[in-house]
Every structure is written in structure tokens, then in C-alpha cells.
Amino acid sequence: MPAHVLFAVVFIEGYCSLGAEIIALRRLIPHIGSSILVTAPTIGLFLLALALGYHSGSRVAADYRSVVARNFLISAALMGAGLAASSVDAIFAGPPPALAYLIFIGGILCPLAWLLGQTVPILTNLMRAQRSGEAAGRALYWSTLGSFLGSVTLSLGVMQLFGVWAAVLLGSLLLLVGAALVQPLRWAGAMLLAGVAALSVAVNLNDRQRADTAYADYAVETVGGDVSTAPRIFRVNQQVASKVDDGESPRYAAYIVHLRRILLDDLGFRKRDILVLGAGGFTLSHREPTNRYTYVDIDPAIRAIAERDFLRTPARGEFIAADARRFVVETTHRYDALVVDVYSARTAIPGHLVTREFWRDTRHALKPGGVMLANLILDGQLASAYARNLLASIESAYGRCAVEVLAKAARSSNVIVTCFATETIVPARVYVDERNLADADSMRLP
């Protein structure tokens, strides 16, 4: 095999193998989030499958080209069909999330990594080199270079400009090109290659109609109600993020109504600066002209999608595409209120946005005495370890906060936490019979 063809095939292997891992991590976000408990096992299992592929490839002693061509063809089908959004949604539609995750990893990602991992040890047998180290080093150079460019160009280029579906389709088609380069195609092989290409194109062009970006999946659905007012919901990573309709007094999600009541009625905010972390559907400021709103969301595309498909009108307020934690640390502006409404999946806040340090950082963006409002999804009785620990983390930064459960009998509910950025936080103490200071403390109430 000519050296430039061999290196091109190895480059494609590296590009598509790491590209498949990046795409798989992105596909998992709407279903089980992006926490370290998801990414670490996924990366580990991918590397394990890759290592087993290296070992299997080292044992191949004949038909080098045909084995690699077959592996590339199967990998193209796994990537083109298995990593398509509709396929991943189908996997997670029935079984529990943990089982669906194992099916996805064990049935699609790991077999793909195992097949592609065989490429370098097999093709080094076809290299003209005086030393085995030279052959392995050159092959690994091109494979690793492909991995680097695959991770960078797919995540920062293709997904951003066209969507995740385009990254899946590109990877699948590149693997088919690699299969054709490895071994001249006969009639049957050409037909099989064309069939895989047609499957990948059909599945992923269908996914093109979805509003998905490098950060999230978006969907707008109509719901029951008065047809004339066109009631609809805005889904972000399969969770209902916002509700709106075209009526004179639009109906919003219950937690948005509650947040509005706190800001406008309870606190009487007028002409105030309000920072919202997590844009959702931009409904907090919808038809609300009395205050100034600034939205911060990590996805640059969310505003255009919400305005076009959901609000069907320009969103009120300024929009800044940035990571929420970085923004509150770096901003020089101070806000009267800060609303935290950040979710990467149905009930998952990104891990770096739940810690004590993050809640302390939010105080940096508030004026003295400013209010922080957090929309959380917790169990209705606040009995779970996650609920108790998350609330304790918030109060470690703000002191005692108001906690309002909107659906107390529900298994999971929106929980609104209201905290004030007071200058000093006095540690709490427990009243006991032998030294009861309740009366003395009550005398100091404002």
C-alpha cells in the first residue's frame, strides 16, 4: 500500500474514533446529563474498547486490507445510524437510564472503538520501514493527529455551524472513504458501501430538522388549549423549560409565574437590573417592560431558536453567550436580582454550578442586599440527599433562605429558593430548655 494512502486511512481512523467519542458524550447530555459520573465512565470504557482493539489487531496475520475495510464499513454503519439523535432517543425511550446507557455504550460506542482500534496494528504490517518502531511511530503520529483534529473541528466547527447531525454524517462518510481507500471495491462491496452511505444520509438528514446544537437539543411542541392562542412549550434537552401562548395574558410555566410574583409583587421591582443565568425560553421578561433583564447562557444559538420557534417575537433583554460561573466572577456590573435557572438535563444542574464556591460567586454579581432566586428541581418532600445537600450548599453562602416547594405532593417539583446578599451571616444556634434565648432574640427583630 502506498505510504500516503496508508497514512490517510490511519488519519481517518483517528479522526472518526475520537469524533465518535465526542458525539457520544454530546448525545448523552439530554438523557443523563454531563456530570463527571457520566463523562468519566464513558471515556474510560471507550479507551478500554480501544485497547482491546489494539490487542485484537496485533493478532491479525493475513488479509490485512480486507479486515480493515470490513471494520471501517461496520464502523460507518454504527456511527451513521447508531449515533443519530433518533436512534439514541429510541434507546433511552424504554429502559431505565442506567440500563439504556449500558446498551448505548456496549452496543454502539465500544464496538465502534474496538473495530477502529485494530487499524494501526494491522496496517503497520504493510508499511515499508527498516525498524518496527519507525512504522509504529509514524502510524501513531497520523492517528493521533487525526484524533486531535477530529475533536477540535467537530466540536468547535461542524457542530457549531451545522449541528450534531452533520458531525455524525461527516464521520460516517469519512469511514466509508477509508474503506474504499484500503481495498479496491468489487461489485458486492460497492453496493454494500452505497447502502451504508444511503442509510447514514437518510437518518441524519431527517435529524437535520431538529434544533440541536453543540450544547443542547431544542424542540417546540403545541399543547392542548385554545387553538387561537397557540399554546406551546419549549423543551431544552427534553425537559420543559418554558410555556407561552399568544393570548392577551399569556400563560407561563408555574415557576416563571412564581418568580414574577416575587420580583414584581413581593419585592416591587421597577426599573431594576435583573441577571438571569440560563435563558430557557426568555419568558421571565416576556411582555414585562418594567425592569432591565440580562440573560446569560452557554449556547450562542438559543436566543435565535427561541425567538423563531417559541416566542415568535424578539426576546426582551440583553443576551450574553458565556458560562454562568465565569460570567458572575468576571462581570463588573452589579445587579439587583440574580435568577439561577441552569439545567443540562431533566433534573441535572451542571456540577460546577451547585457547589458552595459557585453560590459565593453569585454574590459577587449582586448589589448589597440584592436577591438571589434559584429554580431547582427536587423531590417534593426535600428528603433526598441531593435536596438537603444542595440547599445546605446555598445557605452556606447566603445564610438562611426561603424555600418554596411548588408541588409538595409530587415526586419531583420546582423549588424556588430566595436568598438575600446581606453583609453578615450570623451562625444559627439551637434553642434548648436549659438556655432558651428565643425571647431575647425575638426582641431584636426589625
C-alpha positions as CSV (number, residue, x, y, z in Angstrom):
1,M,0.0,0.0,0.0
2,P,1.4,3.4,-0.9
3,A,2.5,5.3,2.2
4,H,0.3,8.3,1.6
5,V,-2.8,6.1,1.3
6,L,-1.9,4.2,4.4
7,F,-1.4,7.4,6.4
8,A,-4.7,8.8,5.1
9,V,-6.5,5.7,6.3
10,V,-4.9,5.9,9.7
11,F,-5.7,9.6,9.9
12,I,-9.4,8.9,9.2
13,E,-9.4,6.2,11.9
14,G,-8.1,8.7,14.5
15,Y,-10.4,11.5,13.3
16,C,-13.5,9.3,13.5
17,S,-12.7,7.4,16.6
18,L,-12.3,10.4,18.9
19,G,-15.0,12.2,16.9
20,A,-17.4,9.3,17.8
21,E,-16.5,9.7,21.5
22,I,-17.2,13.5,21.4
23,I,-20.5,12.9,19.7
24,A,-21.5,10.2,22.1
25,L,-20.8,12.5,25.1
26,R,-23.0,15.1,23.5
27,R,-25.8,12.7,22.7
28,L,-25.9,11.6,26.3
29,I,-26.5,15.1,27.7
30,P,-30.3,15.3,27.1
31,H,-30.8,11.9,28.7
32,I,-28.4,11.7,31.7
33,G,-26.5,15.0,31.7
34,S,-22.8,15.8,31.5
35,S,-21.6,15.3,35.1
36,I,-18.3,13.6,35.8
37,L,-20.2,10.5,36.8
38,V,-21.2,10.3,33.1
39,T,-18.2,11.5,31.2
40,A,-15.5,9.6,33.2
41,P,-17.0,6.1,32.7
42,T,-17.8,6.9,29.1
43,I,-14.2,7.9,28.4
44,G,-12.9,5.0,30.4
45,L,-15.0,2.4,28.6
46,F,-14.1,3.9,25.2
47,L,-10.4,3.7,26.0
48,L,-10.8,0.1,27.2
49,A,-12.5,-0.9,24.0
50,L,-9.8,0.9,22.0
51,A,-7.1,-1.0,24.0
52,L,-8.8,-4.3,23.3
53,G,-8.9,-3.3,19.6
54,Y,-5.2,-2.7,19.6
55,H,-4.7,-6.2,21.0
56,S,-7.0,-7.8,18.5
57,G,-5.4,-6.0,15.6
58,S,-2.0,-7.2,16.7
59,R,-3.1,-10.8,16.3
60,V,-4.3,-10.4,12.7
61,A,-1.8,-12.3,10.5
62,A,-3.4,-12.2,7.0
63,D,-5.9,-10.4,4.8
64,Y,-4.9,-7.1,6.3
65,R,-6.7,-4.9,3.8
66,S,-9.9,-6.8,3.8
67,V,-10.1,-6.8,7.6
68,V,-9.6,-3.1,7.9
69,A,-12.1,-2.4,5.1
70,R,-14.7,-4.6,6.8
71,N,-14.0,-2.8,10.2
72,F,-14.4,0.6,8.6
73,L,-17.7,-0.4,6.9
74,I,-19.2,-1.7,10.1
75,S,-18.0,1.3,12.0
76,A,-19.5,3.6,9.4
77,A,-22.9,1.9,9.9
78,L,-22.6,2.1,13.7
79,M,-21.6,5.8,13.6
80,G,-24.1,6.9,10.9
81,A,-27.1,5.1,12.3
82,G,-26.2,4.4,16.0
83,L,-25.1,7.9,16.9
84,A,-28.1,9.6,15.1
85,A,-30.3,11.5,17.5
86,S,-33.4,9.4,16.7
87,S,-31.5,6.2,17.5
88,V,-30.2,7.5,20.8
89,D,-33.7,8.7,21.7
90,A,-35.1,5.3,20.9
91,I,-32.5,3.6,23.2
92,F,-33.4,5.8,26.1
93,A,-37.2,5.8,25.5
94,G,-37.9,2.5,27.2
95,P,-35.5,1.1,29.8
96,P,-34.2,2.9,32.9
97,P,-31.5,5.4,32.2
98,A,-28.7,3.3,33.6
99,L,-29.6,0.3,31.5
100,A,-30.1,2.4,28.4
101,Y,-26.7,3.9,29.0
102,L,-25.1,0.4,29.1
103,I,-27.0,-0.5,25.9
104,F,-25.7,2.6,24.1
105,I,-22.1,2.2,25.3
106,G,-22.0,-1.6,24.9
107,G,-23.9,-1.7,21.6
108,I,-22.6,1.3,19.7
109,L,-19.7,3.2,21.1
110,C,-17.5,0.4,22.4
111,P,-17.8,-1.9,19.3
112,L,-17.0,1.1,17.1
113,A,-13.9,1.9,19.2
114,W,-12.8,-1.8,19.2
115,L,-13.1,-2.0,15.4
116,L,-11.2,1.2,14.7
117,G,-8.6,0.4,17.3
118,Q,-7.4,-2.6,15.2
119,T,-6.4,-0.3,12.3
120,V,-2.9,0.9,13.4
121,P,-1.5,-2.5,14.4
122,I,-2.9,-4.1,11.2
123,L,-1.7,-1.5,8.8
124,T,1.8,-1.3,10.2
125,N,2.3,-4.7,8.7
126,L,2.0,-3.0,5.3
127,M,4.5,-0.2,5.9
128,R,7.9,-0.2,4.4
129,A,10.2,0.7,7.3
130,Q,13.5,-0.6,8.4
131,R,12.5,-0.7,12.1
132,S,9.2,-1.7,13.7
133,G,9.5,1.4,16.0
134,E,9.6,3.6,13.0
135,A,6.5,2.0,11.5
136,A,4.5,2.2,14.7
137,G,5.6,5.8,15.5
138,R,4.6,7.1,12.1
139,A,1.3,5.4,12.2
140,L,0.5,6.6,15.7
141,Y,1.5,10.1,14.7
142,W,-1.1,10.3,11.9
143,S,-3.7,8.5,14.1
144,T,-3.2,10.9,17.0
145,L,-3.1,13.9,14.7
146,G,-6.5,12.8,13.3
147,S,-7.8,12.4,16.8
148,F,-6.8,15.9,17.7
149,L,-8.3,17.5,14.6
150,G,-11.5,15.3,14.9
151,S,-12.1,16.5,18.5
152,V,-11.4,20.2,17.6
153,T,-13.1,20.6,14.2
154,L,-16.2,18.6,15.1
155,S,-16.9,20.2,18.4
156,L,-15.8,23.8,17.6
157,G,-16.6,23.8,13.9
158,V,-19.1,21.4,12.5
159,M,-21.4,21.1,15.5
160,Q,-21.4,24.9,16.0
161,L,-22.1,25.8,12.3
162,F,-24.4,22.9,11.2
163,G,-25.5,20.8,14.2
164,V,-24.6,17.4,15.7
165,W,-26.2,15.6,12.8
166,A,-23.6,17.0,10.4
167,A,-20.8,15.7,12.6
168,V,-22.3,12.2,12.7
169,L,-22.8,12.2,8.9
170,L,-19.3,13.5,8.2
171,G,-17.7,10.8,10.4
172,S,-19.7,8.1,8.8
173,L,-18.9,9.2,5.2
174,L,-15.2,9.5,6.1
175,L,-15.1,5.9,7.3
176,L,-16.7,4.8,4.0
177,V,-14.0,6.7,2.2
178,G,-11.4,5.0,4.3
179,A,-12.9,1.6,3.5
180,A,-12.7,2.4,-0.2
181,L,-9.1,3.5,0.1
182,V,-8.0,0.4,1.9
183,Q,-9.3,-2.1,-0.7
184,P,-10.4,-1.7,-4.3
185,L,-14.2,-2.2,-4.4
186,R,-15.8,-5.1,-6.1
187,W,-19.5,-5.1,-7.2
188,A,-20.8,-6.5,-3.9
189,G,-18.6,-4.3,-1.8
190,A,-19.6,-1.2,-3.7
191,M,-23.3,-2.0,-3.2
192,L,-22.8,-2.5,0.5
193,L,-20.8,0.7,0.8
194,A,-23.6,2.6,-1.1
195,G,-26.2,1.1,1.2
196,V,-24.4,2.2,4.4
197,A,-24.0,5.7,2.9
198,A,-27.6,5.9,2.0
199,L,-28.7,4.8,5.5
200,S,-26.4,7.4,7.1
201,V,-27.6,10.2,4.9
202,A,-31.3,9.3,5.3
203,V,-31.1,9.0,9.1
204,N,-29.1,12.1,9.7
205,L,-30.8,14.4,7.1
206,N,-34.0,13.5,8.9
207,D,-32.3,14.7,12.2
208,R,-31.5,17.9,10.4
209,Q,-35.0,19.2,11.1
210,R,-34.2,19.1,14.8
211,A,-32.9,22.2,16.5
212,D,-29.8,20.8,18.1
213,T,-26.5,22.5,18.7
214,A,-23.2,21.6,20.3
215,Y,-24.8,22.3,23.7
216,A,-28.4,21.1,23.7
217,D,-31.4,19.7,21.9
218,Y,-34.3,22.1,21.4
219,A,-37.9,21.4,20.5
220,V,-41.2,23.3,20.4
221,E,-44.5,21.4,20.9
222,T,-48.0,22.6,20.8
223,V,-50.2,21.6,23.8
224,G,-53.9,21.4,24.4
225,G,-55.9,24.6,24.8
226,D,-57.4,27.3,22.8
227,V,-56.2,26.9,19.2
228,S,-56.4,30.7,18.6
229,T,-53.8,31.4,21.3
230,A,-51.4,28.6,20.1
231,P,-50.2,27.3,23.5
232,R,-46.8,25.8,23.2
233,I,-43.9,24.5,25.3
234,F,-40.2,24.9,24.8
235,R,-38.1,21.8,25.5
236,V,-34.4,22.0,26.2
237,N,-32.7,18.6,26.5
238,Q,-36.1,17.0,26.7
239,Q,-37.2,19.0,29.7
240,V,-40.0,21.5,29.6
241,A,-38.1,24.8,30.1
242,S,-40.9,27.3,29.3
243,K,-44.5,27.7,28.3
244,V,-46.2,30.5,26.4
245,D,-49.2,31.3,24.2
246,D,-50.4,34.2,22.1
247,G,-53.2,35.3,24.4
248,E,-53.6,38.8,25.8
249,S,-52.5,37.5,29.1
250,P,-50.1,34.7,28.2
251,R,-49.9,31.6,30.4
252,Y,-46.3,30.7,31.5
253,A,-44.8,27.8,33.4
254,A,-45.7,27.8,37.1
255,Y,-42.2,28.6,38.3
256,I,-42.0,31.6,36.0
257,V,-45.3,32.9,37.4
258,H,-43.9,32.4,40.9
259,L,-40.6,34.2,40.1
260,R,-42.5,37.1,38.5
261,R,-44.7,37.4,41.6
262,I,-41.7,37.6,43.9
263,L,-39.9,40.1,41.8
264,L,-42.8,42.3,40.7
265,D,-45.3,42.0,43.6
266,D,-43.4,40.9,46.7
267,L,-40.3,43.0,46.1
268,G,-41.9,45.6,44.0
269,F,-39.1,45.8,41.5
270,R,-39.3,48.6,38.9
271,K,-36.5,49.8,36.7
272,R,-34.1,47.3,38.3
273,D,-31.3,45.2,36.8
274,I,-32.1,41.5,36.8
275,L,-29.5,38.9,35.7
276,V,-30.8,35.5,34.6
277,L,-28.4,32.6,34.4
278,G,-29.9,30.1,31.9
279,A,-32.0,31.6,29.2
280,G,-34.7,28.9,28.8
281,G,-37.4,30.4,26.6
282,F,-36.8,34.0,27.7
283,T,-40.2,34.1,29.2
284,L,-39.3,35.8,32.5
285,S,-39.0,39.1,30.6
286,H,-41.8,38.3,28.1
287,R,-44.1,41.3,27.9
288,E,-42.5,42.7,31.1
289,P,-41.2,46.2,30.3
290,T,-40.7,47.5,33.9
291,N,-37.2,46.0,34.5
292,R,-34.0,45.5,32.7
293,Y,-33.1,41.9,32.0
294,T,-29.7,40.3,31.1
295,Y,-29.7,36.6,30.1
296,V,-26.5,34.5,30.2
297,D,-26.5,31.1,28.5
298,I,-23.6,29.0,27.3
299,D,-25.3,28.3,23.9
300,P,-25.0,31.2,21.4
301,A,-27.8,29.8,19.3
302,I,-30.5,29.6,22.0
303,R,-31.9,33.1,21.5
304,A,-32.4,32.8,17.8
305,I,-34.1,29.4,18.2
306,A,-36.4,30.7,21.0
307,E,-37.4,33.8,19.0
308,R,-38.0,31.9,15.8
309,D,-39.8,28.8,17.0
310,F,-41.1,29.5,20.5
311,L,-41.7,33.2,21.3
312,R,-42.3,34.1,17.6
313,T,-41.3,37.6,18.6
314,P,-38.0,39.2,19.7
315,A,-36.9,38.4,23.2
316,R,-36.8,41.3,25.7
317,G,-33.4,41.9,27.3
318,E,-29.7,41.6,26.6
319,F,-28.3,38.2,25.8
320,I,-24.7,37.1,26.6
321,A,-23.3,33.8,25.4
322,A,-21.0,32.7,28.3
323,D,-20.5,30.1,31.0
324,A,-22.6,31.2,34.0
325,R,-19.9,30.7,36.6
326,R,-17.3,32.5,34.6
327,F,-19.7,35.4,34.0
328,V,-20.6,36.1,37.6
329,V,-16.9,36.1,38.6
330,E,-15.8,38.4,35.8
331,T,-18.7,40.9,35.5
332,T,-18.1,44.4,36.8
333,H,-21.8,45.2,36.8
334,R,-23.9,44.7,40.0
335,Y,-27.5,43.5,39.7
336,D,-30.5,44.0,42.0
337,A,-31.6,40.4,41.4
338,L,-30.0,37.2,40.1
339,V,-32.0,34.3,38.9
340,V,-30.3,30.9,38.6
341,D,-32.2,28.6,36.2
342,V,-29.5,26.3,34.7
343,Y,-30.1,22.7,33.7
344,S,-28.2,20.4,31.3
345,A,-30.8,17.6,31.6
346,R,-34.2,17.0,33.0
347,T,-33.1,17.2,36.7
348,A,-29.4,17.9,36.4
349,I,-27.7,21.2,37.1
350,P,-24.1,21.1,35.8
351,G,-21.8,20.0,38.6
352,H,-19.8,23.3,38.8
353,L,-23.0,25.2,39.3
354,V,-24.1,23.6,42.5
355,T,-21.1,24.0,44.8
356,R,-20.6,26.4,47.7
357,E,-18.0,28.2,45.7
358,F,-20.4,28.9,42.8
359,W,-23.1,30.3,45.2
360,R,-20.5,32.5,46.8
361,D,-19.5,33.7,43.3
362,T,-23.2,34.7,42.6
363,R,-22.9,37.2,45.5
364,H,-20.2,38.9,43.6
365,A,-22.7,39.9,40.8
366,L,-25.2,41.3,43.3
367,K,-25.6,44.7,44.8
368,P,-25.5,44.8,48.7
369,G,-28.8,43.5,49.8
370,G,-29.6,42.1,46.4
371,V,-31.8,39.0,46.0
372,M,-30.8,35.6,44.5
373,L,-33.6,33.4,43.3
374,A,-32.8,29.8,42.3
375,N,-35.2,27.5,40.5
376,L,-34.4,23.9,41.5
377,I,-36.0,20.6,40.6
378,L,-36.0,18.5,43.8
379,D,-38.2,15.9,45.5
380,G,-41.4,17.4,46.9
381,Q,-40.6,16.5,50.5
382,L,-37.0,17.7,50.2
383,A,-36.0,14.4,51.8
384,S,-33.3,13.2,49.3
385,A,-29.6,13.6,50.0
386,Y,-29.4,15.8,46.8
387,A,-32.1,18.2,48.0
388,R,-30.7,18.5,51.6
389,N,-27.1,18.9,50.4
390,L,-27.9,21.4,47.6
391,L,-30.0,23.6,50.0
392,A,-27.2,23.4,52.6
393,S,-24.7,24.5,50.0
394,I,-26.7,27.5,49.0
395,E,-27.3,28.5,52.7
396,S,-23.5,28.2,53.4
397,A,-23.0,31.1,51.1
398,Y,-26.2,33.2,51.9
399,G,-27.3,32.2,55.3
400,R,-31.0,31.2,55.9
401,C,-33.1,31.4,52.7
402,A,-36.8,31.0,51.9
403,V,-37.6,27.6,50.3
404,E,-40.9,27.2,48.5
405,V,-42.0,23.8,47.0
406,L,-44.5,24.4,44.2
407,A,-45.8,20.8,44.1
408,K,-45.4,19.3,47.6
409,A,-47.1,16.0,46.8
410,A,-45.2,15.4,43.6
411,R,-42.3,13.1,43.2
412,S,-40.3,16.0,41.8
413,S,-41.1,19.6,41.9
414,N,-39.9,23.1,41.1
415,V,-38.4,24.5,44.3
416,I,-37.8,28.3,44.5
417,V,-35.1,29.4,46.8
418,T,-34.9,33.1,47.8
419,C,-31.8,34.5,49.4
420,F,-30.6,38.0,50.2
421,A,-27.0,39.1,50.0
422,T,-26.7,40.5,53.5
423,E,-23.4,41.9,54.7
424,T,-23.0,39.5,57.6
425,I,-24.1,35.9,58.2
426,V,-24.7,35.1,61.8
427,P,-24.3,31.3,62.6
428,A,-27.6,29.7,63.7
429,R,-28.0,28.2,67.2
430,V,-30.5,25.8,68.6
431,Y,-32.9,26.8,71.4
432,V,-32.8,24.3,74.3
433,D,-34.7,24.2,77.6
434,E,-31.7,24.9,79.8
435,R,-30.7,28.0,77.9
436,N,-33.6,29.3,75.8
437,L,-32.8,32.6,74.2
438,A,-35.8,32.7,72.0
439,D,-37.5,35.7,73.8
440,A,-34.3,37.7,73.7
441,D,-33.7,37.1,70.1
442,S,-37.3,37.9,69.2
443,M,-36.9,41.3,70.8
444,R,-34.2,42.2,68.3
445,L,-36.5,41.6,65.3
446,P,-36.6,44.6,62.9
